[in-house]
Amino acid sequence: MISKGTVRDADQAGIALTADEAEAIASGAHGDPFAVLGVHQAGDGFLARTFVPGAETIVALTLDGAAIGDLKPGAVPGLFEGGVEIAARRPLRYRASRGADVWLVDDPYSFGPVLGPVDDYLIAEGSHRRLFDRLGAHIIEHEGAEGVHFAVWAPNARRVSVVGDFNAWDGRRHVMRRRADVGVWEIFAPGVQAGAAYKFEIIGPDGEKLPLKADPFARRSEFRPATASIVASRPDREWGDQAHRDHWANVDARRQPMSIYEVHPGSWQRHPDGSFLSWDELADRLIPYCTEMGFTHIEFLPVSEHPYDPSWGYQTTGLYAPSARFGEPEGFARFVDGAHQVGLGVILDWVPAHFPTDEHGLAKFDGTALYEHADPRQGFHPDWNTAIYNFGRREVSSFLVNNALFWAETYHVDGLRVDAVASMLYLDYSRKEGEWVPNKQGGRENLEAVEFLRSMNKAVYASHPGIVTIAEESTSWPKVSAPVHEGGLGFGFKWNMGFMHDTLTYLSRDPIHRKHHHNELTFGLVYAFSENFVLPLSHDEVVHGKGSLLAKMPGDEWQKFANLRAYYGFMWGYPGKKLLFMGQEFAQRGEWAESRQLDWDHLDDPRHHGMQDLIRDLNRLYAGTPALHARDCEPEGFEWLIADDAASSVFAWARHAPGEKPVVVITNFTPNPRTGYILPLPEDGPWREIFNSDATNYGGSGQGNMGVVNARLEDGRAVADITLPPLATLMLTPE
């Protein structure tokens, strides 16, 4: 053994620090502190060296508290070194003192690395599918100690430290180990516990200290306006949703009812003082509401951490962290589990299209354009003043693919609705000539984004049977919802933006003019089965001066409500899955605002309550009637009955499913009731009226067919004389 703690011991062992090295340790500028701090072989024994600012004396201890050496002051204040009486290299802690103050310091430099060569290989290849378990902050037991393993990708940094309330935010205390081959920095910090706040202090390639950065893989964040990452507790939830997950893993989602309630969790309801509900409070209110209303899925606007409320979550700085606005991450897991146990799916809006340039976020993360392109023609989004991910960089693509897998695995989400896909697919999106860079073939398609989307969809569908991905894609890009092996992007569904645009344009017209625009509603059936469509009446239609859906309807008060009721009936009978933004189910009058809760007092008005009843009944009818959902995405499930009665603004079709009774949907988009209207039907005999949007309990005039329509054979076809109520949709099925 060497004698305890003299600088001469280090000199004799050939591991003494030069004055420059000592100064570099004290200033946090040393490029490889693991080479000089911690425990090192010194002749036949071991020497310990540590940097503890403010200490006057240091005693080295084993992790179980046995004293093994007194360390002596080194060349700069706070630096101590000396021999320690141990038989083999092992982790240490120190008893530090200054006057009467005594405290313990765990030595992160006495621990070995956590990541291994397999991690390095997979990270470099971009094929790591458990990256969220290796990067970020994770509570683990390592070499006999409990603590947190921190790891972050910053390949161009000169130095990276983790700083937090556990080290007084001192970047000299936990300078990280660089894994040179992959540009990942890591450190095991013994003694750090769940709830600790932290960030990364990064020295860029030019030697400049950057603003402190939040952890890209953080699973929890501080409540805005604070921006630190938080060490999350170990996930230990015992899920009770296996039956729900098994069901969706063994069915074809295209042939299942999907009626989606789109929710902004910060403004659906709030406390009387305006503060947010927690996830547990939302579970107590929102889950029963959606169940009672007959929705099959809740789709949340982005719940990942974001600094700016009016972005609605679409400018996220923490893709792996459920927002602190609604409590701890475990609360979100409880929400999903609770929803699943009553048969409700949970879909998340997911935003890989862009990210904000807040200084604590991903922008210029290590002092270089790391996650984004350096060229603003590729890396900056003019619409949102945000950065664009460099999808062609393996590590960036892997970061995003892993995030999709993370939500599916960690929180059991049933689907991801991918925002702004069109902006990802086209290099010239919202750009003028000369403001964009063509692809390698000279075209405008973002080939790297295409490959990323395909990789994401393949990874998600391969590892999580039952999940769905949904593209918000507003162009005519082919095969968005076709499998990758068939040349598609691999999504399960695509939002039908054409349906939303055409129907709202048509419905906004005075009924007297609708006969001149009949094709605005018939045209959609030309392409209705080219993709697996979701019909969206989303948040985008009720903000930024667009007004609510009710406000878009023409006419007096009665006609506005009747138009909207007829529209909903038309949509629920139309092929495609359904999506409705919160508040529109009871015809909220005002435009949606993220800063306040919905106008629930509307329900004191029978007209609004009737609209809510209508949506509930439509949802239950849709889910319980296979003809209305089982062939939503297949042309065999649709048959035009009346497509050309522009003069009357009447539309009628039949919905079919193998082995099931058909359903006929008829809409009269004028305020004129029509009696004795000749309607062709798929078969003769009695037909039961199973839905009438003009029913008095919905607020209508109560006109209709007394519940039954009798079809006769005439010239070889079945027809019936029916009454069409004003501004109304009917649904019929054979007795």
N, C-alpha and C positions, 0 to 999 in steps of 0.2 A: 504494500500500500504506500502511496505517497503521503507525505505529511499534510495536515489540514491547512488549507487556505492561505498560501502566500503567492504573491505574483511571481516570485522566483521559481515556484513549482511550475507555473505555466511556461516560463522562459525555458526551463530545463527540458520540458516536454515538447518544446517546439510549437506550442499553440498559443503563445502570447499574442495579445492584440497590439497592433501598432497604434500610435496616437491618432492617426487618421481614421482607423477602423473604430476606435473608441468614440471619436467625435461623430462618426457616421451612425453608430448605434444610438448615441444620445440625441441626435437630430432626426432620427427615423429615416435616414437616407441610405442605410446599408442595403446592398443589393441581395444579400443572402444571410440574414441573421441566424438561420438555423445552423450555419457553418461555424458560428462562434458562440452563440448562446445555448443554454441547455446543458446536457451532460456529454462529456467527451473523454475518450481514452487518453490517459496521461501516463505514459510509461506502463507500469504494472497496475496502475490504479485508475481512478476517474476524477475528473475535475468538473465542477459546476460553475457556470457563469450566468448571471442574471442582471437585468436592468430594472430597478424598482425606484422610480423617481420619488424623492422625499424621504427615503429610508436612511437611517444612520447606521443600523446594524442589521445583519441578515444571518439567520441560522437555517441551514438546510435540513429538511425533514423528509422522511418517507411519507407515502400517502396515508399510512396509518399513524403518523405523528411521531415516530422515533427520530431523535436528533442524530444527524450523521456528519455534521461539520459546520464550523463557523466560517463564513465567507468574509473576505477582507475587501475594503473599498478599492476600486479600480482607478483607472486614469481619469475618469470624469465622474462628476456627482451622479449617484444613482447606480453606477456600475459596480458589481461585486463579483468576486470569483475566489475559488479555493478548492482544495481537495475534499472529497467526500468518501466516507467509509461505506462502500457498497461493493458487493462481489460481482455485480453485472450491471450493465446499463439499465436504468429503470426511471420511470417518471418521478419527479420531485415536487414538493411544495416548500415554501419558505416562510419562516416567522420573521416578519419585518418589524422594526421598532423605530420610533422617533420620540425621544423623551419618554413620557408616560404612555404614549400611544403604541399599541401593539396590534398587528393585523396579519392575517395569513394571505399568502400569494401563491396560487397554483402556477406552475411553470409550463406554459404551452410549448416551449421549445425543447422540453424533455420527452415529448411524445412523438412517436413516429407518424408517418402519413396514414390517411384513411383510404384515399383513392389508390387504385392499383393499376397495373399495366393493361388489364382488360378494359377498365374505364377509359384509359388513355386511347386505346385502339378504337373503341366504339365512338368516343367523342370526336376523334379526328376523322373518322369515316362518316360521321353524321348519322349513324344508325343506332345510337343509344336510345332505347325505348323506356328506360327507367331513369332518365336524366333528372327528373324531379325528386328522386330519392337520393341523388348523389350531389347535386349542386343546391345552393341555398343554405338554409340553417336547419340542422337536424339534431335533436337530442339523442345521444347514443351513449353506450358504455364503451370505452376505448382504453385498452391497456390498464384495466383495473380502476378507472375513474369514470364518473358520470360527468357529462358536459355537453357541449354543442360543437358539432363539426360545421364549419363555415367553408363554403367553396364558391368561387365566382370566376366567370370567364372574362378575362381582360388581357388579351395577348400582347397588346402594345404598351402596357403600363410599365413604368420603371419600378414601381413599388405599389403594393396594395396592402392596406391594413383594415382589419375590422375594428370599428370603434363603437362604443356604446356606453350605457350607464354602468356596465360592469368594469370599465377601465377608464372612467372619467373622460371618455371621448378623446383619449390620448392616442394618436396614431403611432406612437413609438412603442406601444405596449404589446400589440398583437399584429406585428408585421407578418404577412402570410408567406407560406412556402410556394414557390413558383414551380409548376410542372411544365417545364420548358417546351416539351414536344407539342402540347395542346393549348398552351396559354391560359391554363386554369391555375388559380391561386387557392390554397387551402390552408386551414389551421384548425386544430382541435383545441377548444378553449375549455379546460376543466372547470367545473364549478358554476358555469353559466346555466341559468335555468329558464324554463318557459316564462314568457312575459317580459324578458329583457328586450329593451329597445336597442337597435343597432343600425349602422350604415357602413358603407365602405369608403375609406379614404384612399384616393387614388392619385398617384403622381404620374402624370402623362409622359409620353415619350420625349417631350421637350423639357422635362423637369418641372413643369408647372403643376401645382397642387390644384386638383379640380374641386368643384363643389361636391360635398358629400353625396354619395349615390345610394339610393335605396336598392335593396336586393332584388334583381330581376325574378328570382325564384321564391321570394318571400311568400309564405303561406298566411301571413297576417300582417296588418299594417296599422299605424296609428290613425286615429280619427282626425279628419281634416280640420284645421289647416296644417296640423303636424304631419310630417312626411316620413318619419322613420319606419323601418321594418321592425316587426316584433317576432321574437322566437316563439313559434307555435308549439303547443303541447303535442305529445305523441298521439297520433290518431288511434283511438282504442274503442271506437263505436261498435256495438253489437247490433248489426242491422237486422230489421225484421221485415224486409221487403223481398224475400226470395221468390214468393209466389208471383209478385208483380213482374219481377225481372225474368222469371222463367216464361211467363206468358208472352212477353214481347220478344223473347229470344226464339220463340217457336211459331210465330205468325209472320205473315207478310204484311208489313205496315201499310202498304198500298191498298190493302183490302180490309183494313180496319177503320172504324170511325175515328176521326181526329177532328175535334172541335177545340180550338186553342184560344185561351183567354190570355191576351197579351197584357202584361202588368209592369208598371214602373213601381218597384217596391217602396220607393220613397214618397209616393204621392197617392197611392190607392186609398189608404186611410192614415191619419196621424193622431197623435195625442192632442187633447184640447189646447195644450200650450204650443202646438206646432212642431213638436219634436217627433223623431222617427219612431215607428214601432220596431221592436226587436224581431228577430226571426221567429222566436217562440210566440210572440204576440201575433205576428202575421199568420203563423200556423193555426192559432186558435180561431182566427177570423176568416182568413182567405181560403183555407182548405175546405171548411164546411160550406162556405159560400159557393165555391166552384162545384162542389159535389151537388149541392141543392140545385144549382143552375144547369147541371148536366154537361158541363165542359169535361172533356177527356184529358186535357193538358193545360198546364200553366206555362206560358213563355215569359220569362223575365227579360226586360231590357238589361243590359250588362250589369252584373252584380260584382264584377271584379273591381279592385280599388281604383278610384279616380279622384283627382284633386278638385274638380270643378263641377258643381251640381248641375248647372245648365247644359253641360255636355251630355246629360242623361246616362253617363257611363260609357259613352262611345269614344272618349279619349282617356284610355286607361293607362295607368302607370304601374299597375300591379296585377298582371294577368293571372297570377296564381293565388291571389288573396281575395276572398270574399270581403266586400267593403265593410270597414269598421262602423259605418253608419248604422248597421243593424245588429251590432254585437259581435261576439266571438265567432270564429269559423264553425265551431261545433254546433252553433245554433242553426246554421244553414244546413248542415248534415241532418239535424233533427227534423228540419222542415221537409227535406226531400224524403226522408224515411216515413214521416207521417203522411205525406201526400201519397206515397206508393202504397201504404197500407190500406188506403181507401180507394185505390185504383186510379189515382191521378198521376199522369206523367209530368215531368218537369223538364222544360227546354230552356236553354240559356242562349241569349244573344252573345255571339263571340266575335271579337274584333281583331282579326289579323291584318286588316287592310291598312292601318295607319296607327301612329302613336304620337302623343303630344311631346313637345320639346321642353317641358318643365325641367329645370336644371337638375333635379334629383332623380330624373328618370333615365331612359335608355339613350337619349340623344348624346352623341359624342361620349359614349360611356367611359372609354379608357383614354379619352383625349383625341380619339380618331372616330371617323364614321364607321362604327363597328356593326351596329344593328341596321343602320340605314346606308344608302348609297352616298358617296362623297359628292357626286354631281347632283345639284338640286333639280336638274331636269329628270332625274330618276328617283331621287331620294326625298323630295319635298312635295307635299300635296297642296295645290293652290286653293282648293275648295275649303279646306279645314285648317290651313296653316299648321299642318302636322307633318311629321316625318313618315317616310314609307319604308317598310322593311325591305332589306336586301334578300329577296327570296332565293337568289342564286347562291348565297353563301351557306354552306352545309350546316354550320353551327346555328345560323339564324333559323333556317328551315327546321332543324331539329328542336330548337327552343319552342317553336310554335306547334309542331306536331306533338311534342311531349305535353304541351299545355292542353291540347284537345284530349289526349289520353288521360291526363291528370284529372280533369273534371269528370270524365266517365268513370274512372276508377275510384278516386278519393271520395267523390260526392254522389256517385251512382246516377248522374243526370241521364235523362232519356234521350236527349238530343241537343244538337248545337245548330242554331240558326246563324249562318255566317253572313256578317254584315258587309255591304258594299263590294260584292264580288266583282261587279262590272268595273269598278275602279282599279281592281287588281289585274283584270284580264287585258286591259288596253293601255299601252304605253302612252297614248295620246289623250287619255281621259282628262277632260277639262283643260286641255292644253292646245295652244295655237301652233301653227307650223313654226318649226325652229325651236320650240320649247320642250321637245322630247327627243329621246334617242331611240332610233329604230333597233329592232332585234338583229341578231346575226344574219338573218335572212333578208333584212331590209324591210320587214313588216312592222305593223303596229301592235301585234299580239305580244303580251308579256309571257314568253315561253317559260321563264323561270317560275312565275306565279302559277302557271298551268301545272307545271310539274309538282310544285309544292301542294296545290290543292288535291291533286291526284294522290300524292304520298299521304297526305293527311287522311283522306277518305279511306284509302286502303288500310292504313294503320288502325283507324278507329273501328271500321267494320270487321276487320280480321280479329281484333282482340276483345270486342265488346258486342256480342250478338244481341240484337234487340234495340240498339241505339239507332237514331236517325240523324242525318245531317241535312240541312235545308239551306239552299242558297238564295240570298236576296240578289238576284241578277236581273237587270232591267233591259238587257239587249236581247238580240236573237242568236246569241252564241249557241251553237248546236250541242246537243247531248249533254246538257248540264247535269241531268239526273240519270244518265246512262252509266253503266259500269265502266270502269277504267279499261277492262279487257276488251270492251266494245268501242273504244275510242272516246269514251265520255270522260267527264270530270269526276264522276264517281259519287255525286250527291244522291241522297235518297229522294229529295224533293226540291222543287224550285218555286219561289213565290211567283204567282201569276200577276205581274205588274200591269199587263195589258188589260186583264179583267178589271182590276181596280180602277185604272184610268178611264177605260171606255164606259163602264157602268156609271161611275160618278159623273162623268161628262154628260151622259144621257139623262141621268136622274136630275141633274141640275137644271135641265131645260123645262120650260113651261110645257105641260102636257099637250097643249095645242100644236106645238112644234115638233113633238117627238116622232110623228109619222114621217117626217123628212129625214130622220136620223136612225131609222130602224136597224140599219146594218151595224150600228155601233154595238148592238147587243148580239146580233147573229154572227158577226165576224169572229168572235172569240171561239166559236165552236169549230172553226176551220183548223185551229191549232191546239184545241183543248187537250188532246191526247199525245201531243208531240213531246211532252215532258210529264213527270209526275208532279202535278201542281198543288200548291196551297193557295187558296183564294184569300188575299190579305186586305182587311180594312184596318190598317195599322195606325200607330201613333203618328206617322208622317202625314196622315191625312187630316189631322185635327190640331195642327200647330202652325206657327209662323203666319198667322193671318188667314189660314184656310178655314177657320171656324170648325164647329162640330159637324157630325154627319147630319143631324137634324137641321142645322142652319143652312146646309147646302140644298135642302129640299125646297122646291118652289111652292107657292100658294099660301093660303091662309093657314091658321094654326091646325085645323083639322086635316087639311091636305098635307101639310108637312109631316104629321105623324103617320098618316095613311101611306104616303109615299115611302117613308122609311120602313114601315111594316111590310109593305109589298116587296121592297128591295131585299129585306132580310129573308123573306120567304123564297124569293127568286134565287138568292145566293145559296141558301141551304138546300135547295133542290137542284142546283147546278153541279155538274161534275167537278170534283176537286175537294180537298180538305179545307176546313174553315178556320179563319183567324179573325178575331174581333178584339179591338183595343178596349181596355177597361173604360167604363163610363158610357160607352156607346150602347151597352146592353140595356140601359134605362134612358137612353136618348138625352145624355147631358147636353144642356143648351150651350154652355160656354166652351171656349177653346180650352184644351188641356194645358195646364201649367204645372211644371215639376215642383214648384215651390209650395203647393198647397194640396190638400186632399181633394178627392172628387166631391161633387155637389150631391151628397147623399140625401139632402133634404128634398131633392126633386121627387123622391119616392112618396112624399106626402100627397103628390098630385096624381090622381088616378090614371092620367094619360101616360105618365112616365112609368108608373107601376105596371100598367098594361103592357108597355113595351118590354119590361123586364120579364113579365109572364110569358110573352111571346117567344123571347129568346130561350127561356127555360124549356118551353114546350117544343120548340124547333130542335134544340139539342137532344132532347129525349127521343123525339121522333126519328131524327137522323141516326142516332146510335142504335135504336131498337128496330130499325127497318133496313135489312140488308140491301134492298134495291137502291137505297139512297147513299150507300157508302161502299159496298163490296166491289163495285167496278168503277170507282171514282177516276181511275187512271187508264181505263181501257175503253175503246170506242164501242165495244159490244154492249156496254152498259147504258148507251144513250141512243135515243131515237126521236128525231124531230116529228112532231105531230102538226104544229102550225109554226112556220118560220117566216111566212111572207104576208101576214096580215098587217102591213104597215099602217093602213088607213085606220085600223082600230087600235093600234099599238098593243096587240095581243101576241103573246108567245106561249107555246105549249110543247111539251116534250114528255117522253116516257123514260123512266129509269128502270133498268133491268139488272137482275142478278140470277145466276143459274139456280133453278129449283125454288125460286122465291116469287111471290106475287109482285108484279110491276107496280110502280107508282107513277102517276101522271101529275105533272106540275103545270099549272096554267096561271099566267099573270096578265092582268089588265092594267096597263100603265096610263089610263086616262081616268078622270073623275066621273065618267059616264057609266052607270051600271048598264049591263047588257043582258037582256032576257032572250031566251030562245036561241042562244048562240050555238051554232052547230060545231060540235067538237068531235073529231075522229078519236077513237080509242083502240087500244090493242086487241080488245075482245068485247063481245056483247055480254049483256047481263047487268046485274046491279053493281054499281061502284059506290063505295063508301067515301064520304068526304072526311078525310082524316086531319085536314088543316085548312083553316080559313083565316087569313090575316085581318079580315073585316069583322071578326067575331066581336060581340059587345064587350066581352071580358078583356079584350085587348084595347078597347077604346074605339072600335069600329062601329059601323052603322047596323051591323047584324044581318046584312043581306047574304043570301046563299041559296043552297039547294035542299034545305031541311035534312041535311045529313046523308042523302042518297041521290045518286044519278043513275038512271036506267038507260043502258046502251042497247040499241037495236041494230040489226043487220040491214043495211041499205046499199044496194048496188054492190054487194059482195064485201062491204066493209062495215065495221061497227062504228056507229055514231050516236051521239046523245045531244039532246037540247038541254043546255045548262044556263044557269044564271051566273054572270060574272059580276061580282060586286065592284064598286068603284075603287080604283087604286088599290088593288088587292091581288094576293096570290092564293090559289087553292091547290090542294093536293088530294088526289083520289087514288084508291086502290080497290081491286075487285073484292066483293064480299066473299 
